[in-house]
Structures are given as C-alpha cells and as structure tokens.
Amino acid sequence: MKFRPLHDRVVVRRVESETKTSGGIIIPDTAAEKPQQGEVVAVGPGARDESGKIVPLDLKAKDKVLFGKWSGTEVKIDGQELLIMKESDIMGVLEK
C-alpha cells in the first residue's frame, strides 16, 4: 500500500467478525454488525502542539485496537476496505 496518513490520522483494517454465536447459531451477513476491532496499518507523524512541535502518536503499525461504532471514514485502497480515523477516535490498544 502506498498511502501515508497525515498529522494524527491512523489507517485501520477491520478484523473479520464472527459468523457464529457461542450457541452455534449462524449470523447472516445482513444481520451482522461491523466489528469494532481492527489492526493498525499505518500512522501519521503526529499532531502539532501550540508551539508547533510534532507530538508523536502512541500507536504503531500492527497494533490491535478498539474503536467506536461510527468512527472513521471508510475508504478502499488497493482493493482493501480500510478506515481512516484520528488517533483520538481509538479507545485503546488490545494487549495479548
């Protein structure tokens, strides 16, 4: 992918959602909600503070993150469906 986000923006790829419940019921695509977890693909250099210095982001590529249901803008780059959002839209990093 040849895309570099600007400022404090982050590119996220959604993880695939489960198609089956814990009870074994298969959920059709039309009823399934979009997952709120993803993997960071790329990050921008950071936002500028009041003095003009760049403040680097806390995220890095390959971080597993949790974000809001309506966060980000959906785009298609190189055939992949991705989300572009600000770092502040991400609620946290999922640790192993």
Legacy VTK file of the C-alpha trace (Angstrom):
# vtk DataFile Version 3.0
C-alpha trace
ASCII
DATASET POLYDATA
POINTS 96 float
0.000 0.000 0.000
1.346 3.401 -0.908
-0.680 5.613 1.408
0.678 7.702 4.265
-1.828 9.347 6.618
-1.209 12.938 7.638
-0.997 14.512 11.095
-2.680 12.408 13.805
-4.616 10.129 11.466
-4.456 6.333 11.548
-5.335 3.729 8.893
-7.111 0.676 10.362
-8.204 -2.623 8.799
-11.244 -4.145 10.499
-10.878 -7.687 11.810
-13.317 -10.239 10.444
-16.411 -10.635 12.601
-17.625 -13.956 13.931
-20.292 -15.579 11.749
-21.440 -17.931 14.502
-22.630 -17.238 18.042
-21.306 -19.143 21.058
-24.507 -21.205 20.931
-23.829 -22.277 17.324
-26.323 -20.001 15.572
-25.041 -18.750 12.206
-25.444 -14.985 11.734
-26.234 -13.882 8.145
-24.188 -11.014 6.657
-27.225 -8.732 6.578
-27.775 -9.037 10.344
-24.148 -8.927 11.430
-22.776 -5.737 12.959
-19.490 -4.326 11.767
-16.670 -5.244 14.149
-15.254 -2.521 16.371
-11.793 -4.047 16.446
-9.049 -3.635 13.915
-5.362 -3.717 13.124
-3.410 -0.517 12.546
-1.963 -0.488 9.026
-0.255 2.942 9.019
0.044 6.001 11.259
0.771 9.643 10.553
3.739 11.531 12.016
1.664 13.141 14.770
-0.244 16.302 15.661
1.317 19.691 16.301
1.074 21.293 19.721
0.590 25.008 20.400
4.296 25.757 19.960
4.414 23.957 16.582
6.332 20.869 17.715
5.147 17.490 16.451
3.750 15.236 19.178
4.222 11.598 18.023
1.335 9.136 18.175
1.089 6.366 20.784
0.081 3.825 18.117
2.230 1.885 15.680
1.564 -0.443 12.759
0.195 -3.903 13.664
-1.370 -2.726 16.961
-4.764 -4.338 17.637
-7.175 -1.552 18.565
-10.745 -0.981 19.701
-12.665 1.956 18.206
-16.161 3.448 18.279
-19.009 2.069 16.215
-19.288 5.119 13.951
-15.608 6.148 14.000
-13.582 6.888 10.916
-14.170 7.203 7.205
-14.388 4.056 5.104
-12.144 4.056 2.015
-10.989 1.471 -0.489
-7.254 1.455 -1.266
-5.647 -1.202 -3.478
-8.832 -3.290 -3.218
-8.792 -3.302 0.597
-11.561 -1.772 2.681
-9.907 0.417 5.315
-10.850 3.050 7.868
-9.085 6.385 8.279
-9.613 7.985 11.675
-7.947 10.305 14.142
-5.987 8.783 16.982
-8.496 10.273 19.434
-11.254 8.089 17.888
-9.424 4.961 19.049
-10.445 3.858 22.538
-7.464 1.641 23.287
-4.935 -0.991 22.279
-5.763 -4.660 22.845
-2.790 -6.289 24.573
-2.023 -10.021 24.451
LINES 1 97
96 0 1 2 3 4 5 6 7 8 9 10 11 12 13 14 15 16 17 18 19 20 21 22 23 24 25 26 27 28 29 30 31 32 33 34 35 36 37 38 39 40 41 42 43 44 45 46 47 48 49 50 51 52 53 54 55 56 57 58 59 60 61 62 63 64 65 66 67 68 69 70 71 72 73 74 75 76 77 78 79 80 81 82 83 84 85 86 87 88 89 90 91 92 93 94 95
